[in-house]
Amino acid sequence: MQSFVFGGEEYERLEIVVQGYERAATGEFYDDNWLSVVVSVHCGGFRGRFTAAFLTSELESFHGKLASLYETLTGEAQFQTLEEQLSLTLKCDGRGQLQLQGEALDQLGVGNRLSFKILIDQTQLESSVRSLASTLRAYPVRT
């Protein structure tokens, strides 16, 4: 298992734990690249955890955007899953302070929605970029 985190140690935190590929490789891109994940959100008085499936290519694309945001400290990085269970937007103010806005859906299509915001700084973003890169090394896009 691999994980990556945005935010603090316990509170104001989003953690995504990748448990592994959903199935063995068969040579079909979409079937081969679904990951089983557990998403945990701890914001303010709210705590939640749910399972979801993300595509490796979604995480790879997000990593590129995060790395660029970290390098320039300008603009934003967005993440949206195909099944719409998690959407994230990170925006930087140009001085090293970032705001993560997110929306989580605990069940595909019919679940409860949680909108949240987490403030982080560039050092926390660096850690997130590194841990996501490590996750992608463990679970690369299968071609």
C-alpha angles and dihedrals in degrees: 000000000000131000142189128200141201119199136006135346097265113350131045089025140140117194127183116193116194109210096184145277113320092230145002118279115272102168095260109118100217096040091048097049107052114116126200108229140176115215120202123189122188111177126152108314093342126097125173142161130190141162123244143160122242130183117241088229090058090056092044092053091046091051091056091051092046092049090051091048091050092050096048102026088213133101127012144284122218132198124190125169122220090238091047096231092130133024124176136183121187117193126185125209093211092251098079099271117119135189121209114202116188146170123204128193113198096203127033111261099343106044136115117275127225121190114197145169129209126186115214137167131229094264090058089047090053090055091049092051091050095047092047089051089052090050091052091051089054093044108026125178106275114225 
